[in-house]
């Protein structure tokens, strides 16, 4: 017995826009993450500096990276849904 897809998938006309958005967001995250790696490699003592309350820069930057990834995922989903709804409407 073969398992068929639940829905018939057609051509997705929004792939170029979604790809461009994904690459841009990846590059933005890469630059911010590279800053973290750069500080940790060149100025490791700076990551131990207290910045907010008793928390050091390493913790704040690291948690910021995690939160940024989650927020960027939500933003990507929002815009991809808009692209799909706009460009695949008549398909």
TORNUKE-50606 format. One record per residue: x, y, z of N, C-alpha, C in turn. Coordinates in steps of 0.2 Angstrom, whole numbers. Layout:
REM TORNUKE-50606
[[X Y Z] [X Y Z] [X Y Z]]
...
REM end
This chain:
REM TORNUKE-50606
[[4 -6 0] [0 0 0] [4 6 0]]
[[3 11 -5] [7 17 -5] [4 23 -2]]
[[8 27 1] [5 33 5] [6 39 0]]
[[1 42 -2] [1 47 -6] [1 54 -2]]
[[3 59 -5] [3 66 -2] [-5 68 0]]
[[-6 71 6] [-12 73 8] [-15 78 3]]
[[-11 83 1] [-13 88 -4] [-9 88 -10]]
[[-12 90 -16] [-8 91 -22] [-4 97 -22]]
[[2 97 -22] [7 103 -22] [8 105 -29]]
[[7 112 -30] [8 115 -37] [14 118 -37]]
[[16 122 -42] [22 126 -43] [21 132 -38]]
[[27 133 -34] [27 139 -30] [31 144 -33]]
[[27 150 -35] [30 155 -38] [34 160 -34]]
[[34 159 -28] [37 163 -23] [44 161 -21]]
[[46 156 -24] [53 153 -22] [59 158 -23]]
[[59 162 -28] [65 167 -29] [65 172 -23]]
[[59 175 -22] [58 180 -16] [60 177 -9]]
[[58 171 -8] [59 167 -2] [67 166 -1]]
[[70 164 -7] [77 162 -7] [81 168 -6]]
[[79 174 -9] [83 180 -8] [82 183 -1]]
[[76 182 2] [75 184 9] [79 180 14]]
[[79 173 13] [83 169 17] [91 170 17]]
[[93 171 11] [100 173 10] [102 179 14]]
[[98 184 13] [99 191 16] [99 190 24]]
[[94 186 26] [94 186 33] [100 181 36]]
[[102 176 32] [108 172 34] [114 177 34]]
[[115 181 29] [121 185 30] [121 190 35]]
[[115 193 37] [114 197 43] [116 193 49]]
[[114 187 50] [115 183 56] [123 181 56]]
[[125 180 50] [132 178 50] [137 183 52]]
[[135 190 50] [139 195 52] [139 196 59]]
[[133 196 62] [132 197 70] [136 191 73]]
[[135 185 71] [139 179 74] [146 180 73]]
[[148 182 68] [156 183 67] [158 188 71]]
[[154 193 73] [157 198 78] [158 195 85]]
[[153 190 87] [154 187 93] [161 182 93]]
[[162 179 87] [168 175 87] [174 179 87]]
[[174 185 83] [179 189 83] [181 192 90]]
[[176 194 94] [177 197 100] [180 191 105]]
[[178 185 104] [180 179 108] [187 177 106]]
[[189 178 100] [196 176 98] [201 182 99]]
[[199 188 97] [204 193 98] [204 197 105]]
[[198 197 108] [198 201 114] [194 197 119]]
[[196 191 121] [192 186 125] [191 189 132]]
[[195 193 135] [193 196 141] [187 201 141]]
[[186 204 135] [180 208 134] [174 204 135]]
[[174 198 134] [168 194 135] [166 193 142]]
[[171 194 147] [170 194 154] [168 200 157]]
[[167 205 153] [165 212 156] [158 212 158]]
[[156 214 164] [149 215 166] [146 220 162]]
[[140 219 159] [137 224 155] [130 226 158]]
[[126 221 159] [119 222 162] [119 218 169]]
[[118 222 174] [118 219 181] [124 215 182]]
[[123 208 184] [129 204 185] [131 200 179]]
[[128 201 174] [129 197 168] [134 199 163]]
[[139 195 161] [144 197 157] [142 197 149]]
[[147 200 145] [145 201 138] [144 194 135]]
[[148 189 137] [147 183 133] [140 180 134]]
[[137 181 140] [130 178 141] [125 182 137]]
[[126 189 138] [121 193 135] [121 193 127]]
[[127 193 124] [128 192 117] [126 185 115]]
[[127 180 119] [125 173 117] [117 172 117]]
[[114 175 122] [107 175 123] [104 179 117]]
[[107 185 116] [105 189 110] [105 185 104]]
[[110 181 102] [110 177 96] [105 172 96]]
[[103 169 101] [98 164 102] [91 168 100]]
[[90 173 104] [84 177 103] [83 180 96]]
[[89 182 93] [89 185 86] [87 179 81]]
[[90 173 82] [88 168 78] [80 166 78]]
[[77 166 84] [70 165 84] [66 170 81]]
[[68 177 82] [64 182 80] [65 182 72]]
[[71 181 69] [72 181 62] [68 175 59]]
[[67 169 63] [63 164 60] [56 166 59]]
[[53 170 64] [47 172 64] [46 177 58]]
[[51 182 58] [50 187 52] [50 183 46]]
[[55 178 45] [55 175 38] [49 171 37]]
[[46 168 42] [39 165 41] [34 170 39]]
[[34 175 42] [29 180 41] [29 183 33]]
[[35 184 31] [36 187 24] [35 181 19]]
[[37 175 21] [36 170 16] [29 168 15]]
[[25 169 20] [18 168 20] [15 173 15]]
[[17 179 16] [14 185 12] [16 184 5]]
[[22 182 3] [25 180 -3] [20 175 -7]]
[[19 169 -3] [15 164 -5] [8 166 -7]]
[[5 170 -2] [-2 172 -3] [-2 176 -9]]
[[3 181 -10] [2 186 -16] [4 182 -23]]
[[9 178 -23] [11 176 -29] [8 169 -31]]
[[5 166 -27] [2 159 -29] [-5 159 -29]]
[[-8 165 -28] [-15 166 -28] [-19 163 -34]]
[[-17 165 -40] [-20 162 -46] [-18 156 -48]]
[[-13 153 -45] [-10 146 -47] [-14 140 -46]]
REM end
